[in-house]
Amino acid sequence: MNNNYTNNYNNSNYNPKLNNGFNTDVNPMPNGYQPFPAAGPQPQQPTHQYNYPPMAQSSTARVAPTLATNSVYSQPSGDQLRHQTQTSVPHMASKQFNLNYNESNNQYLPPMRSQPPTQPAVLPTNGQTLPPMANQPLHQSQQPLPTPQSVAPVLQTRPPIQQHLHHQPLPAQKPGAPPPQPPFQSPLPVQPARLASEPMGSQPANHYNSYGQNQAIPPPHMNSYSNAGHTVPSAHRLNDAVTAQPTYNGVSYSQPPNIDPLTNKMGSMSVNQTWGQMWNQESVNLMTEKDIRTKAVMSEQQRAANSQNDFDSNCHKEIMRSTLTKVPDSTSLLQKSRLPFGILIHPFKSDDDIPIIQDSPIVRCRSCRTYINPYVRLLDQRRWQCNLCLRINEIPEEFLYDYNTRQTIDCTSRPELNYGSIEYIASVEYMVRPPQPAAYLFVFDCSRHATQVGYIPSLARALTQCLEQIPGDSRTLIGFIAFDSRLHFFNLGDKQPIHLVMPDIQDVFLPNYENILVNLQSKRAQIEEFLTEILPTFPLDNPNDVVYDTGSALGAALTVAYKVLSSLGGRITLIQATLPNIGNTSDGSVLTNREDPNKRTINSNNLNALTPLLNPGTDFYKKLSLECSEHQIAVDLFDLSSSYSDLATVGSVSKFSGGSIHYYGGSPPSCLLARFEADMRHYLQRNIGFEAVMRMRCTRGLSIHTFHGNFFVRSTDLLALPNVNPDSGYGMQISIDEDLKDYTNVCFQAAILYTSANGERRIRVHTLSLPVVTTIGDVIHSADQEAIICLLSKMAVDRSLTSSMSDAREALINAVVDILNTYRAINTSAGGGALVMSSATRLMPLYVLALIKHTAFRVGISTKIDERVFAMERIKSLPLKQLMTYIYPNLYAIHNSFSNENERPTPVQLSFANIERNGVYLLDTYDNLFVYICKSVHPQWLAEVFNVTQWALIPDDGEATPTNQMPNSPQLRQQTPEPEEREIIRLPQLENMTSKRIHSFINSLIKERPFQPNFHILREDSRLRYAFLQYMYDDRNESAFSYYEFLQHLQQQIKN
């Protein structure tokens, strides 16, 4: 690395221009390409009004909305389309093929806004086209196309249609039901890969998918069918049931048959639903809406079920998700909406469905280096236009050839043009040096505090069990270093393991590191002997002895570990059990206790005193982290200390090296070791990428100004990730630097270049395309409230660290007030006393209230500093799906019967009013699972689940081991079971359906998260009852509003 390797870690700053206090304005970033004005006047977009006929009296009748439009074309019925005849068309002038490209001066013009499609038909390639509808004049989309002799066939990235709807019998119509209506087809266009000769508005009619992205719908068949992107007359069909599938390397990449998403939506509508409800655009009065989240979850489940067969070229929404599913076309429109604009990304998510491209050229834009994707514009078989910078590039010959079949292929069948997520096996040009081997170095605490916790035998057992599953190849290296007041090295390079001790830690030196870091395959016998014979009883030969060394030379141990791996790179697994108190006092490695236990209950008057405690006390660990990042080393921290360990300072070593932090200080002793061992097994076996970098590219006119997560920022769009794992997520804030009025879609592409554990250099690419809108109503109705609240929470953490906790809490509330004011300004139908909000953001007040009561931001409740710091770290680094559970937990009623073993009950609001006297509830807070048993539970249910007949006989965690005694302390050593006998889920498994279904449901919840939660069984009279009640966020507590009171507070803020 060069000397310019500096820390560019950004935090959002206060911006007085915005009422909510979060920063969204930054200086525009230089961009090499400026947009050209669109060629010629832009066509007038048609406007549509939806007229609803009177509702039928019958409750079973379904009324389809009709479309009234002032455009020059009309929507034909399905019968009209079927009986239209095809007409031949003359040749098109050749100059129409270069509308967006000028050969003489080599200009790259931005795409114009698309005309609305006049008919849902696939463009033919046999010199024929469909006639205009209703004898209306031809539009640009209806202009005749050239014959196949003069132009290459139309290229499509959409899969072939495998179902012929016109061959299926129509369902019988019920007596008295209205006649069937043709499905409404939205006029908004989509931009798949296509030829330049194909006009922008000549695509099939489109609808929105779950992202708000336009979704192509199969057209009605007119004696022809689609075969690999080409229209073939019915006379040439060999078999109606067989169509060609896009294949690559012998693997079929075709998508499941697509059906009209609007048909699904219409089929699920009731007579009481409106058009706005179906498209999630209705208004909600928050003051009168009860169980708002339960209804929202049920609505989302129904919407997901209706769209599960929809084909979408975007990457999966759990991988990349935008806070706005429709992008405003200007900065002023974004500011008027008062909504944050950003991306939440989970780039290394485990997904076996991502296609892997090998032995094929990696096609990229020569200007902005964007990878070819489904949203580029194919000009012909030899050229494509980048969807980010609009440059025209050549398609290499190798891209059109399949080396397995030794045949030329249609490029539209390649997975790069059909999938939003793709992974390449990179060539040598993507390597600065030969791929590094997988190197794992374990640095663990062996002081008296560590032996009292008793985690070392659990660590040895997990390593022994997972030695075969550790990712790597024949070059994999492993080593161990222990520390108390001295440093302990283990020579595994000789015939037997040798224990070396270094008492002088003021000026540490490195022994022969070749025997400290050894090959896992060649030294397998010595490693297994060390894990089974030495490590379980370390640092004593007799496990009944007591360790008296209370020192912790953590700084010196990390320095030596860095020296061991500096020439290779790799991963350091650090296990800490106490505050570092031994070392060189001048370098900042020795820490002192900064927490006053009597001041853990912080009120709103002294929040400013909390800010220094949330930030590092010294910069030793941060500087060491930057050095590790420079040498491709990541540090993962496991903190098992039950007392203050200054996580804010020590955690910096993971924060800036791309590592992760795991804190067990809040775990009850009864399940701490079982949870640690299970987490360690997952940690050792999970996928890992070494020496990784991630670059985020976006359409010209957009830029990224703030990142959130654990990484080091090398440049404005490049993140250094020495290690990348599937359990970490990242966030980034987007700014609009230039108007997007010349675009119909904008795209984001994340590319992560890494070395796999097997030594392969790989590139994983994710692409997301979003439509551009021009009205504030479209922007507000396109908001993704879950993505917004996750981004706001990350911004609030930055505000707490840079300013104060009170500023962060106030900014969260102001963000909701701004959204309410904006919607109130555009929704004139709302009454004066109503608190009206768009359905797309109706849960924002509830989620903000939950954040204010969250461990990271709460006041008035006794909270350890380490617990608060860890909560903030979780908010910054968790992926979106897991972060939502962490912000607003899920409460399930499990005393009700399950219809089947795989069914999941709908979560209810977090209010004690929803707790029935005869109920049993499961609370999932991501870190904890609570089973709360009320007193009047039916005895039969107790017998089927707990194998007891009396409520008082249910085991309760409030009667378990006191939290101030560790499991392996001398007074508890005799009565504490061995770690292998402990189970996290302490429910008896009985042979009845109720027990099996509850166990299946709990196990499904645990499988959704990478690490194990704490499990608690609480009776209604438990002394730990408050641990459950503190998560009833909808209810009032001593220092915060109830949900209804919070709505009244927001209403008062709006009036003021």
Residue pairs with C-beta under 8 A, 6 or more apart in sequence:
1 630
5 626
5 630
5 714
7 626
7 656
7 712
7 713
8 712
8 713
8 714
8 715
9 656
9 707
9 712
9 713
10 705
10 706
10 707
10 713
11 706
11 798
11 801
11 802
12 22
12 23
12 706
12 733
12 795
12 798
12 799
13 23
13 802
14 21
14 23
14 799
14 803
14 807
15 21
15 22
15 23
15 24
15 25
17 25
18 24
18 25
18 335
18 338
18 818
19 338
19 814
19 817
19 818
20 338
20 811
20 814
20 815
20 817
20 818
21 799
21 807
21 810
21 811
21 814
22 340
22 792
22 795
22 799
22 811
22 815
23 706
23 733
23 795
24 334
24 335
24 340
24 341
24 733
24 735
25 735
26 703
26 705
26 706
26 735
28 703
28 735
28 737
28 738
29 703
29 705
29 716
29 737
31 700
31 701
31 703
31 737
31 738
32 367
33 108
33 367
33 368
33 389
33 390
33 391
33 700
34 700
34 738
35 110
35 700
35 701
35 738
35 742
36 107
36 108
36 109
36 110
36 742
37 742
38 109
38 110
38 112
38 113
38 742
39 99
39 100
39 109
39 112
40 112
42 112
42 113
43 113
43 115
43 140
45 113
45 116
45 187
46 69
46 70
46 71
46 72
46 116
46 187
47 69
47 70
47 71
48 67
48 68
48 69
48 71
48 187
49 67
49 68
49 69
50 65
50 66
50 67
50 68
50 275
51 65
51 66
51 67
51 68
52 63
52 65
52 66
52 274
52 275
53 63
53 66
55 63
55 271
56 63
56 178
56 271
58 176
58 271
59 271
60 174
60 271
61 176
61 177
61 178
61 271
62 177
62 178
62 266
62 269
62 270
62 271
63 178
63 271
64 178
64 180
64 181
64 184
64 266
65 184
65 275
66 181
67 75
67 184
69 75
71 116
71 187
72 136
72 137
72 139
73 116
73 118
73 133
73 134
73 136
73 139
74 133
74 134
74 136
75 182
75 184
75 185
76 84
76 119
76 133
76 134
76 182
77 182
78 182
78 220
80 133
81 119
81 120
81 220
81 222
82 166
82 220
82 222
84 130
84 131
84 133
84 222
85 131
86 128
86 129
86 130
86 131
86 222
86 223
87 128
87 129
87 131
88 127
88 128
89 127
89 128
89 129
89 144
89 145
90 144
91 144
91 146
91 147
91 150
92 143
92 144
92 145
92 146
92 197
94 146
94 150
96 143
96 197
97 151
97 195
97 196
97 197
98 196
99 196
100 108
100 109
100 111
100 196
100 385
101 107
101 108
101 109
101 196
101 379
101 385
101 392
102 109
108 385
108 389
108 390
108 391
108 392
109 390
110 390
110 742
110 743
111 191
111 200
111 377
111 390
111 742
111 743
111 744
112 200
112 742
113 200
113 742
113 744
114 189
114 191
114 200
114 201
114 203
114 744
115 139
115 140
115 141
115 189
115 199
115 200
115 201
116 187
116 188
116 189
116 201
117 141
117 185
117 187
117 189
117 201
117 202
117 203
117 204
117 205
117 206
118 132
118 133
118 136
118 139
118 141
118 142
118 201
119 130
119 132
119 133
119 142
120 185
120 204
120 205
120 217
120 219
120 220
121 129
121 130
121 204
121 219
121 222
122 156
122 204
122 219
122 224
122 226
122 231
123 129
123 145
123 154
123 198
123 202
123 231
124 145
124 224
124 231
125 145
125 148
125 153
125 154
125 230
125 231
126 147
126 148
126 231
126 233
127 145
127 146
127 147
127 148
129 142
129 144
129 145
130 222
132 138
132 142
139 201
140 199
140 201
140 202
141 199
141 200
141 201
141 202
142 202
143 199
145 151
145 197
146 197
151 195
151 197
151 380
152 195
152 380
152 381
153 229
153 230
154 194
154 195
154 198
154 229
154 230
155 193
155 194
155 195
155 229
155 378
155 381
155 410
155 411
155 412
156 192
156 193
156 194
156 229
156 412
157 192
157 193
157 313
157 374
157 412
157 417
157 418
158 192
158 216
158 229
158 311
159 245
159 246
159 254
159 255
159 258
159 311
159 418
160 226
160 227
160 228
160 229
160 243
160 244
160 245
160 246
160 254
161 218
161 225
161 226
161 243
161 257
161 258
162 243
162 254
162 257
163 218
163 257
163 259
164 221
164 225
164 240
165 218
165 220
165 221
166 220
166 221
167 240
170 180
173 179
173 180
183 217
183 260
183 262
183 263
183 266
184 262
185 205
185 206
185 207
185 217
185 262
186 205
186 206
186 207
186 208
186 214
187 205
188 206
188 208
188 214
188 771
189 200
189 201
189 203
189 206
189 214
189 744
190 203
190 206
190 213
190 214
190 215
190 216
190 745
191 375
191 377
191 387
191 744
191 745
191 769
192 203
192 216
192 313
192 374
192 375
193 374
193 375
193 376
193 377
193 378
193 384
193 412
193 417
194 203
194 377
194 378
195 378
195 379
195 380
196 377
196 379
196 380
196 385
200 744
203 216
204 216
204 217
204 218
204 219
205 217
205 219
206 214
206 215
206 216
206 217
207 214
207 215
207 217
207 260
207 261
207 262
208 214
208 215
208 261
208 279
209 215
209 261
209 307
209 310
209 312
209 314
210 303
210 304
210 307
210 310
210 312
210 317
211 312
211 314
211 317
211 322
211 325
211 768
211 770
212 325
212 326
212 770
212 771
212 782
213 312
213 314
213 325
213 769
213 770
213 771
214 771
215 261
215 310
215 311
215 312
216 311
217 258
217 260
217 261
217 262
218 226
218 258
218 259
218 260
223 233
223 234
224 231
224 232
224 233
224 234
225 231
225 232
225 234
225 237
225 240
225 243
226 232
226 243
227 243
227 244
228 243
228 244
228 245
228 246
228 410
228 412
228 413
229 410
229 412
229 413
245 252
245 253
245 254
246 252
246 253
246 254
246 410
246 412
246 413
246 414
246 415
246 418
247 253
247 413
248 355
248 357
248 402
248 409
248 413
248 414
248 415
249 358
249 402
249 404
250 404
250 405
251 355
253 355
253 413
253 414
253 415
253 418
253 419
255 311
255 418
256 309
256 311
257 309
258 309
258 310
258 311
259 309
261 306
261 307
261 310
264 306
264 307
264 309
265 278
265 306
266 278
268 302
268 306
269 278
274 282
275 281
276 282
276 283
276 839
277 839
279 781
280 299
280 303
280 781
280 839
280 840
281 781
281 838
281 839
281 840
282 839
283 823
283 827
283 829
283 830
283 836
283 837
283 838
283 839
284 292
284 836
284 837
284 838
284 839
284 842
285 830
285 834
285 835
285 836
286 292
286 835
286 836
286 837
286 842
286 845
286 1047
287 833
287 834
287 835
287 1044
287 1047
287 1051
288 834
289 295
289 842
291 908
291 909
292 842
292 843
292 846
292 909
293 843
293 846
293 888
293 907
293 909
294 906
294 907
294 908
294 909
296 842
296 843
297 906
297 907
298 906
301 906
312 420
313 374
313 375
313 418
313 419
313 420
313 767
313 769
314 320
314 420
314 767
314 768
314 769
315 420
315 421
315 766
315 767
315 768
316 349
316 351
316 420
316 421
318 346
318 349
318 879
318 880
318 881
319 345
319 346
319 347
319 349
319 351
319 421
319 766
320 343
320 344
320 345
320 346
320 347
320 748
320 750
320 766
320 768
321 343
321 344
321 345
321 784
321 787
321 880
322 341
322 342
322 343
322 344
322 748
322 768
322 770
322 784
322 787
323 339
323 340
323 341
323 342
323 343
323 344
323 783
323 784
323 787
323 788
323 791
324 339
324 341
324 770
324 779
324 782
324 783
324 784
325 770
325 782
325 783
325 784
326 770
326 771
326 772
326 773
326 778
326 779
326 782
327 341
327 736
327 740
327 746
327 770
327 771
327 772
327 773
328 334
328 337
328 341
328 736
328 740
328 772
328 773
328 774
328 776
328 779
329 739
329 740
329 741
329 743
329 772
329 773
329 774
330 736
330 739
330 740
330 741
331 735
331 736
331 737
331 739
333 774
333 776
333 779
334 341
334 736
334 779
336 776
336 822
337 776
337 779
337 780
337 822
338 815
338 818
338 819
338 821
338 822
339 779
339 780
339 783
339 788
339 819
339 822
340 733
340 788
340 791
340 792
340 795
340 815
341 733
341 734
341 735
341 736
342 731
342 732
342 733
342 734
342 787
342 791
343 696
343 731
343 732
343 734
343 748
343 768
344 729
344 730
344 731
344 787
344 790
344 791
344 879
344 880
345 696
345 729
345 730
345 731
345 732
345 750
345 766
346 728
346 729
346 730
346 879
346 880
347 694
347 724
347 730
347 750
347 752
347 764
347 766
348 687
348 689
348 724
348 725
348 726
348 728
348 752
348 754
348 764
349 726
349 879
350 686
350 687
350 726
351 421
354 419
354 421
354 422
354 423
354 764
355 415
355 419
355 422
355 423
356 423
356 424
356 425
357 415
357 416
357 422
357 423
357 424
357 425
358 424
358 425
359 403
359 425
360 398
360 399
360 403
360 424
361 396
361 398
361 399
362 371
362 424
362 426
362 427
362 763
363 371
363 372
363 384
363 393
363 395
363 396
363 399
363 416
364 370
364 371
364 372
365 372
365 386
365 388
365 389
365 391
365 393
366 391
366 393
367 386
367 389
367 391
368 386
368 388
368 389
368 391
368 697
369 697
370 386
370 387
370 388
370 389
370 697
370 749
371 416
371 422
371 749
371 751
371 763
371 765
371 767
372 384
372 416
372 417
373 387
373 416
373 417
373 420
373 422
373 747
373 749
373 765
373 767
374 416
374 417
374 418
374 419
374 420
374 767
374 769
375 387
375 745
375 747
375 767
375 769
376 384
376 385
376 386
376 387
376 417
377 384
377 385
377 387
378 384
378 385
378 411
378 412
378 417
379 385
379 392
381 395
381 400
381 411
382 394
382 395
383 392
383 393
383 394
383 395
384 392
384 393
384 395
385 391
385 392
385 393
386 392
386 393
387 699
387 745
387 747
387 769
388 697
388 698
388 699
388 700
388 747
388 749
389 700
390 700
395 411
399 411
399 414
400 408
400 409
400 411
401 407
401 408
401 409
402 408
402 409
411 417
412 418
415 422
416 422
420 766
420 767
420 768
421 764
421 765
421 766
421 767
422 764
422 765
423 762
423 763
423 764
423 765
424 762
424 763
424 764
424 765
425 760
425 761
425 762
426 753
426 760
426 761
426 762
426 763
427 761
430 753
430 761
430 763
431 761
435 690
435 691
435 755
435 759
435 760
435 761
436 568
436 569
436 570
436 632
436 690
436 691
436 755
437 472
437 473
437 475
437 476
437 477
437 568
437 570
437 759
438 470
438 471
438 472
438 473
438 475
438 476
438 477
438 570
438 688
438 690
438 757
439 476
439 477
439 478
439 517
439 565
439 568
439 569
439 570
439 571
440 470
440 476
440 477
440 478
440 479
440 570
440 571
440 573
441 478
441 479
441 480
441 481
441 517
441 561
441 564
441 565
441 570
441 571
441 572
441 573
442 459
442 463
442 478
442 479
442 480
442 481
442 573
442 575
443 481
443 482
443 483
443 557
443 558
443 561
443 572
443 573
443 574
443 575
444 450
444 456
444 459
444 480
444 481
444 482
444 483
444 573
444 574
444 575
445 482
445 483
445 484
445 552
445 554
445 575
445 576
445 577
445 578
446 456
446 482
446 483
446 484
446 488
446 538
446 539
446 547
447 483
447 484
447 485
447 547
447 549
447 550
447 551
447 552
447 577
447 578
448 484
448 546
448 547
448 548
448 549
448 550
449 550
449 552
449 577
449 578
449 641
450 456
450 484
450 575
450 577
450 578
450 640
451 539
451 540
451 546
451 547
451 968
452 966
452 968
452 969
453 577
453 640
453 642
453 672
453 673
453 966
453 967
453 968
454 673
454 966
454 967
454 968
454 979
455 575
455 577
455 640
455 673
455 676
456 535
456 536
456 538
457 536
457 537
457 979
458 673
458 676
458 677
458 680
458 979
459 535
459 575
459 676
459 677
459 680
460 531
460 532
460 535
460 536
461 536
461 677
461 979
461 980
462 677
462 680
462 681
462 684
463 531
463 535
463 680
463 684
464 528
464 531
464 532
465 681
466 680
466 681
466 684
466 685
467 520
467 524
467 527
467 528
467 531
469 684
469 685
470 476
470 478
470 520
470 684
470 685
471 685
471 686
471 687
471 688
471 756
471 757
471 758
472 520
472 757
472 758
473 757
473 758
473 759
474 519
474 521
475 519
475 759
476 519
476 520
476 521
476 757
477 517
477 518
477 519
477 520
477 568
477 570
478 517
478 518
478 520
478 527
479 490
479 492
479 516
479 517
479 518
479 564
480 490
480 492
480 530
480 535
481 487
481 488
481 489
481 490
481 516
481 557
481 560
481 561
481 564
482 488
482 490
482 538
482 539
482 557
483 552
483 553
483 554
483 556
483 557
484 539
484 547
484 549
484 550
484 551
484 552
484 553
485 505
485 549
485 550
485 551
485 552
485 553
485 582
486 501
486 502
486 503
486 505
486 549
486 551
486 553
487 501
487 502
487 505
487 508
487 553
487 556
487 557
487 560
488 499
488 500
488 501
488 502
488 539
489 499
489 500
489 501
489 502
489 511
489 516
490 497
490 498
490 499
490 500
490 516
490 530
490 534
491 497
491 498
491 499
491 500
491 511
491 512
491 515
491 516
492 515
492 516
492 518
492 523
492 526
492 527
492 530
493 512
493 514
493 515
493 518
493 523
493 526
494 515
494 526
495 526
496 526
496 529
497 526
497 529
497 530
497 534
499 534
500 511
502 508
502 509
502 511
505 553
505 556
505 582
505 583
505 584
506 583
506 584
508 556
508 559
508 560
510 560
510 563
510 564
513 563
513 564
516 564
517 564
517 565
517 568
518 526
518 527
520 527
537 543
539 547
539 549
540 547
546 970
550 578
550 581
551 581
551 582
552 576
552 577
552 578
552 579
552 580
552 581
552 582
553 580
553 582
553 583
554 574
554 576
554 580
554 583
554 589
554 650
555 580
555 583
555 584
555 587
555 588
555 589
555 590
555 620
555 621
556 582
556 583
556 584
556 589
558 572
558 574
558 621
558 624
558 635
558 653
559 624
561 572
562 572
562 624
562 627
562 628
562 631
562 633
565 572
565 631
565 633
566 631
566 633
567 631
569 631
569 632
569 633
569 690
569 691
569 722
570 632
570 633
570 690
571 633
571 634
571 635
571 636
571 659
571 688
571 690
571 723
572 628
572 633
572 634
572 635
572 636
572 659
573 636
573 638
573 683
574 635
574 636
574 637
574 638
574 653
574 654
575 638
575 640
576 637
576 638
576 639
576 640
576 641
576 645
576 650
577 640
577 641
578 641
578 643
578 645
579 591
579 592
579 593
579 641
579 643
579 644
579 645
579 646
580 589
580 590
580 591
580 646
580 650
581 590
581 591
582 590
583 589
583 590
584 590
587 620
588 617
588 618
588 619
588 620
588 621
589 618
589 620
589 621
591 617
591 618
591 646
591 649
591 650
592 617
593 644
593 646
594 612
594 613
594 617
594 644
594 646
594 865
595 613
595 644
595 864
595 865
595 866
599 606
599 609
600 862
600 863
600 864
600 865
601 860
601 861
601 862
601 863
602 609
602 610
602 805
602 859
602 860
602 863
603 859
603 860
603 1039
604 806
604 859
604 860
607 804
607 805
607 806
607 859
608 804
608 805
608 806
610 804
610 805
611 800
611 801
611 803
611 804
611 805
613 648
613 865
614 648
614 800
614 801
614 865
614 868
614 869
614 872
615 648
615 801
616 622
616 648
616 649
616 652
617 646
617 648
617 649
618 649
619 652
621 649
621 650
621 651
621 652
621 653
622 652
622 653
622 655
622 656
624 653
625 635
625 652
625 653
625 654
625 655
625 656
625 657
626 656
626 657
626 712
628 634
628 635
628 653
628 657
628 722
629 656
629 657
629 658
629 712
629 720
629 722
631 722
632 690
632 691
632 722
633 657
633 722
634 654
634 657
634 658
634 659
634 721
634 722
634 723
635 653
635 654
635 657
635 659
636 654
636 659
636 660
636 661
636 662
636 683
636 723
637 650
637 651
637 653
637 654
637 659
637 660
637 661
637 662
638 662
638 664
638 676
638 679
638 680
639 645
639 647
639 650
639 651
639 661
639 662
639 663
639 664
639 665
639 866
639 870
640 664
640 665
640 672
640 676
641 665
641 866
642 665
642 963
642 964
642 966
643 665
644 864
644 865
644 866
645 665
645 866
646 866
647 661
647 663
647 865
647 866
647 869
647 870
647 873
648 865
648 866
648 869
651 661
651 869
651 873
653 659
654 660
654 661
654 710
655 661
655 710
655 873
656 710
656 711
656 712
657 710
657 712
657 722
657 723
658 692
658 710
658 711
658 712
658 720
658 721
658 722
658 723
658 724
659 710
659 723
660 710
660 725
660 727
660 728
660 877
661 870
661 873
661 877
662 679
662 1011
663 866
663 867
663 870
664 672
664 675
664 676
665 864
665 866
665 867
665 870
666 864
666 867
666 927
666 1014
667 675
667 1014
668 957
668 960
668 961
668 963
668 1014
668 1016
669 961
669 963
669 965
669 966
669 967
670 957
670 960
670 961
670 967
670 982
671 982
671 984
671 986
671 1014
671 1015
672 967
673 967
673 979
673 982
674 979
674 982
674 983
674 984
674 1012
675 984
675 1011
675 1012
675 1013
675 1014
677 979
678 984
678 1011
678 1012
679 1011
679 1012
682 1010
682 1011
683 1011
686 725
686 726
686 727
686 1010
687 725
687 726
687 757
688 723
688 724
688 725
688 757
689 721
689 723
689 724
689 725
689 752
689 754
689 755
689 756
689 757
689 762
690 722
690 723
690 754
690 755
690 756
690 757
691 722
691 754
691 755
692 721
692 722
692 723
692 724
692 752
692 753
692 754
692 755
693 714
693 718
693 719
693 720
693 721
693 752
693 753
693 754
694 711
694 718
694 719
694 721
694 724
694 730
694 750
694 751
694 752
694 753
695 717
695 718
695 719
695 750
695 751
695 753
696 704
696 717
696 719
696 732
696 748
696 749
696 750
697 717
697 748
697 749
697 750
697 751
698 704
698 734
698 746
698 747
698 748
698 749
699 740
699 743
699 746
699 747
699 748
700 738
701 736
701 737
701 738
701 739
701 740
701 743
701 746
702 734
702 735
702 736
702 737
702 740
702 746
702 748
703 716
703 734
703 735
703 737
704 716
704 717
704 732
704 733
704 734
704 735
705 733
705 734
705 735
706 732
706 733
706 795
706 798
707 713
707 719
707 730
707 731
707 732
708 730
708 731
708 732
708 791
708 794
708 795
708 797
708 798
708 876
709 719
709 728
709 729
709 730
709 731
709 876
709 877
710 728
710 876
710 877
711 719
711 720
711 721
711 730
712 719
712 720
713 719
713 720
714 720
719 730
721 752
721 754
724 752
724 754
726 1010
727 879
727 1010
727 1011
728 877
728 879
729 877
729 878
729 879
729 880
729 882
729 883
730 877
731 790
731 791
731 794
731 876
733 791
733 795
740 746
740 772
741 774
743 772
744 771
744 772
745 769
745 770
745 771
745 772
746 769
746 770
746 772
747 767
747 768
747 769
747 770
748 767
748 768
748 769
748 770
749 765
749 766
749 767
749 768
750 765
750 766
751 763
751 764
751 765
751 766
752 763
752 764
752 765
753 761
753 762
753 763
754 761
754 762
754 764
755 761
755 762
756 762
773 779
773 782
776 822
776 826
777 826
780 819
780 822
780 823
780 826
780 838
780 840
780 841
781 838
781 839
781 840
782 840
783 838
783 840
783 841
784 840
785 840
785 841
785 842
785 843
785 844
785 847
786 880
786 884
787 880
788 841
788 844
789 843
789 844
789 847
789 848
789 851
789 884
789 887
790 880
790 883
790 884
790 887
792 812
792 815
792 848
792 851
793 851
793 856
793 875
793 883
793 887
794 875
794 876
795 811
796 808
796 809
796 811
796 812
796 851
796 857
797 808
797 856
797 872
797 875
797 876
799 807
799 808
799 811
800 807
800 808
800 856
800 857
800 872
801 872
805 857
805 859
808 857
809 852
809 857
809 859
812 848
812 851
812 852
812 857
813 848
813 852
813 1049
813 1050
813 1053
815 844
815 848
816 844
816 845
816 848
816 1050
817 1050
817 1053
817 1054
819 837
819 841
819 844
820 835
820 837
820 1050
820 1054
821 1054
823 836
823 837
823 838
823 841
824 830
824 836
824 1054
827 836
830 836
833 1051
835 1047
835 1050
835 1051
835 1054
837 844
837 845
845 1043
845 1046
845 1047
845 1050
846 888
846 1033
846 1034
846 1043
847 887
847 888
849 1033
849 1034
849 1040
849 1041
849 1043
849 1046
850 887
850 888
850 910
850 1033
851 857
851 887
852 858
852 1040
853 1033
853 1037
853 1040
854 871
854 887
855 863
855 867
855 868
855 871
856 868
856 871
856 872
856 874
856 875
858 1039
858 1040
859 1039
860 1037
860 1038
860 1039
860 1040
861 1030
861 1037
861 1038
861 1039
874 883
874 886
875 883
875 886
875 887
878 886
881 1008
882 926
882 1008
882 1009
885 924
885 925
885 926
886 925
886 926
886 927
888 910
888 1033
889 910
889 923
889 924
889 925
889 926
889 1031
890 907
890 923
890 924
891 907
891 908
891 909
891 910
891 914
891 921
891 922
891 923
891 924
892 904
892 905
892 906
892 907
892 908
892 921
892 922
892 923
892 924
892 1001
893 905
893 908
893 916
893 919
893 920
893 921
894 905
894 920
894 921
894 922
894 931
894 998
894 1001
895 916
895 918
895 919
895 920
895 921
895 937
895 938
895 941
896 905
897 994
898 905
898 997
898 1001
900 997
901 993
901 996
901 997
901 1000
902 1000
903 997
904 1001
904 1004
905 1001
908 914
909 1034
910 1031
910 1032
910 1033
910 1034
910 1035
911 1032
911 1034
911 1035
911 1043
912 1029
912 1032
912 1035
913 1035
915 921
915 932
915 934
916 934
917 934
917 935
917 936
918 934
918 936
918 937
918 938
919 934
919 937
920 931
920 932
920 933
920 934
920 937
920 941
920 945
921 930
921 931
921 932
921 934
922 929
922 930
922 931
922 932
922 1001
922 1002
923 929
923 930
923 932
923 1028
923 1031
924 1005
924 1013
925 1013
925 1031
926 1009
926 1013
927 1013
927 1014
928 1013
928 1014
928 1015
928 1016
928 1027
929 1002
929 1005
929 1006
929 1013
929 1014
929 1015
929 1016
930 1016
930 1018
930 1027
930 1028
930 1031
931 987
931 1015
931 1016
931 1017
931 1018
932 1018
932 1020
932 1028
933 951
933 954
933 1017
933 1018
933 1019
933 1020
934 1020
935 951
935 1019
935 1020
935 1021
937 951
939 949
939 950
941 994
942 948
942 949
942 950
942 951
942 954
943 949
944 990
944 992
944 994
944 995
945 987
945 988
945 990
945 994
945 995
945 998
946 953
946 954
946 955
946 987
946 988
947 988
947 990
948 954
951 1019
952 1019
954 1017
954 1019
955 986
955 1017
956 1017
956 1018
956 1019
956 1022
956 1024
957 1016
957 1017
957 1018
957 1022
957 1024
958 1018
958 1019
958 1022
958 1023
958 1024
958 1025
959 1023
961 967
961 972
961 976
965 971
965 972
966 972
967 976
968 976
984 1006
984 1012
984 1013
984 1015
985 999
985 1002
985 1003
985 1006
985 1015
986 1015
986 1017
987 995
987 998
987 999
987 1002
987 1017
988 995
989 995
989 996
989 999
1006 1012
1006 1013
1016 1024
1016 1027
1016 1028
1018 1024
1018 1025
1018 1027
1018 1028
1030 1037
1033 1043
1034 1042
1034 1043
1035 1042
1035 1043
1036 1042
1036 1045
1041 1049
